[in-house]
């Protein structure tokens, strides 16, 4: 019960932060990230099994932090699904991390037709994620190369180039 109350307070704080700012907060990942690495993130699959982050070695990893109640998160999902389809042949892994309960995530997944790999985030407080949606992109060495808080239209040529780290073509 104590953990539920703590999560509820965290969600209320996120909601207030999201409503307070309509602009995306972004920047050079190296300036804003400290020493954050892919291995610092603790995830589990929807069966409760912890994910070994070395599974993503030599791959670009796109992690979107979201919640079932977050309207901007849900609004951006179709653009992420489209981006995922556009670059399906690239060496990019898309993960959708929520700190909500597995049952809540599963219920959301079953109601939607998004082809996402939903995971549970186990260490949100340690990562200092202050608002959602938030997106982190790690390169194939597990180094953070992009971080942003806020909604983004991920299926534009510029954003596809950002995810794949290749120049955009008109």
C-alpha positions as CSV (number, residue, x, y, z in Angstrom):
1,X,0.0,0.0,0.0
2,X,2.9,2.3,0.8
3,X,4.4,1.8,-2.6
4,X,1.1,2.4,-4.3
5,X,0.8,5.7,-2.5
6,X,4.3,6.7,-3.5
7,X,3.6,5.9,-7.1
8,X,0.3,7.8,-7.0
9,X,2.2,10.9,-5.7
10,X,4.8,10.5,-8.4
11,X,2.1,10.3,-11.1
12,X,0.4,13.4,-9.8
13,X,3.7,15.3,-9.8
14,X,4.3,14.2,-13.4
15,X,0.9,15.4,-14.4
16,X,1.5,18.8,-12.9
17,X,4.9,19.0,-14.7
18,X,3.4,18.1,-18.0
19,X,0.7,20.7,-17.7
20,X,3.1,23.3,-16.7
21,X,5.1,23.2,-19.9
22,X,3.9,22.9,-23.4
23,X,7.4,23.0,-24.9
24,X,9.7,20.0,-25.4
25,X,12.7,20.0,-23.1
26,X,15.6,18.7,-25.1
27,X,19.2,19.1,-25.4
28,X,22.5,17.5,-26.2
29,X,22.4,14.2,-24.3
30,X,26.0,14.5,-23.2
31,X,25.3,17.9,-21.6
32,X,22.1,16.6,-19.8
33,X,22.7,13.0,-19.0
34,X,25.6,12.9,-16.6
35,X,27.0,9.4,-17.0
36,X,23.7,7.7,-17.8
37,X,24.2,4.4,-19.7
38,X,21.8,1.9,-21.1
39,X,22.9,-0.5,-18.3
40,X,21.6,2.0,-15.7
41,X,18.0,1.3,-16.7
42,X,16.3,-1.7,-14.9
43,X,13.5,-3.2,-16.9
44,X,11.4,-6.3,-16.7
45,X,9.2,-7.9,-19.3
46,X,5.5,-8.4,-18.7
47,X,6.0,-11.7,-17.1
48,X,8.2,-10.1,-14.4
49,X,11.5,-11.4,-15.7
50,X,14.3,-8.8,-15.5
51,X,15.7,-7.9,-18.9
52,X,19.4,-8.3,-19.5
53,X,20.4,-5.1,-21.1
54,X,23.4,-6.8,-22.8
55,X,20.8,-8.3,-25.1
56,X,20.8,-4.9,-26.9
57,X,24.6,-4.8,-27.5
58,X,25.5,-3.5,-30.9
59,X,22.0,-2.0,-31.4
60,X,20.5,1.4,-31.2
61,X,17.9,1.5,-28.4
62,X,15.0,3.9,-28.4
63,X,13.2,3.9,-25.0
64,X,10.0,5.8,-24.6
65,X,8.8,6.4,-21.0
66,X,5.1,6.7,-20.8
67,X,2.0,6.0,-18.6
68,X,-1.5,4.7,-19.4
69,X,-3.1,7.9,-18.1
70,X,-0.7,10.3,-20.1
71,X,-2.5,11.9,-23.0
72,X,0.6,13.2,-24.7
73,X,2.2,9.8,-24.4
74,X,-0.7,8.1,-26.1
75,X,-0.9,10.9,-28.7
76,X,2.7,10.3,-29.8
77,X,2.4,6.5,-30.0
78,X,1.0,6.3,-33.6
79,X,4.0,8.3,-34.8
80,X,6.4,6.0,-32.9
81,X,4.6,3.0,-34.4
82,X,5.0,4.5,-37.9
83,X,8.7,5.3,-37.3
84,X,9.2,1.7,-36.1
85,X,7.6,0.4,-39.3
86,X,9.7,2.8,-41.5
87,X,13.0,1.6,-40.0
88,X,12.1,-2.0,-39.3
89,X,15.1,-3.2,-41.3
90,X,17.5,-1.1,-39.2
91,X,19.4,-2.3,-36.1
92,X,17.1,-0.4,-33.8
93,X,15.2,-1.7,-30.8
94,X,12.1,0.1,-29.5
95,X,11.1,-0.3,-25.8
96,X,8.0,1.2,-24.1
97,X,8.7,1.6,-20.4
98,X,6.1,2.4,-17.8
99,X,6.6,2.2,-14.0
100,X,2.9,1.3,-13.6
101,X,1.9,-2.2,-12.6
102,X,2.2,-5.1,-15.1
103,X,-1.5,-5.7,-15.0
104,X,-2.2,-2.0,-16.0
105,X,0.4,-2.1,-18.8
106,X,-1.0,-5.4,-20.1
107,X,-4.6,-4.0,-20.0
108,X,-3.4,-1.0,-22.0
109,X,-1.6,-3.2,-24.5
110,X,-4.6,-5.4,-25.0
111,X,-6.8,-2.4,-25.8
112,X,-4.5,-0.9,-28.3
113,X,-3.1,-2.2,-31.6
114,X,0.4,-0.8,-31.3
115,X,3.2,-3.3,-32.2
116,X,5.4,-2.3,-29.2
117,X,7.6,-4.2,-26.8
118,X,6.1,-3.0,-23.6
119,X,8.3,-3.3,-20.5
120,X,8.0,-2.3,-16.8
121,X,10.5,0.3,-15.6
122,X,11.8,-0.8,-12.1
123,X,14.0,2.2,-11.2
124,X,12.3,5.4,-12.3
125,X,13.4,7.4,-9.3
126,X,17.1,6.6,-9.9
127,X,16.9,7.8,-13.5
128,X,15.6,11.2,-12.5
129,X,12.8,11.2,-15.1
130,X,10.9,14.3,-14.2
131,X,8.1,14.3,-16.7
132,X,6.6,12.1,-19.4
133,X,6.6,11.3,-22.2
134,X,10.3,11.1,-22.2
135,X,12.5,9.5,-24.8
136,X,16.1,8.3,-24.6
137,X,18.1,7.0,-27.5
138,X,21.3,5.0,-26.9
139,X,23.9,4.2,-29.6
140,X,25.2,0.7,-30.2
141,X,27.8,1.1,-27.4
142,X,25.1,1.8,-24.9
143,X,25.9,5.5,-24.7
144,X,23.1,8.0,-24.4
145,X,23.0,10.2,-27.6
146,X,19.6,11.8,-27.2
147,X,17.2,12.7,-24.4
148,X,14.0,14.7,-24.5
149,X,10.9,15.3,-22.4
150,X,7.7,16.0,-24.2
151,X,5.6,15.0,-27.3
152,X,7.4,14.6,-30.6
153,X,6.2,13.5,-34.1
154,X,8.6,10.6,-34.5
155,X,7.7,9.7,-38.1
156,X,9.1,12.8,-39.9
157,X,12.3,12.3,-42.0
158,X,14.3,14.4,-39.5
159,X,13.3,12.3,-36.6
160,X,13.9,9.0,-38.5
161,X,17.4,10.4,-39.2
162,X,17.7,11.2,-35.5
163,X,16.8,7.6,-34.5
164,X,19.0,5.9,-37.1
165,X,21.8,8.5,-36.7
166,X,21.8,8.9,-40.5
167,X,21.3,12.1,-42.5
168,X,17.7,12.7,-43.6
169,X,16.8,12.7,-47.2
170,X,14.2,15.0,-48.6
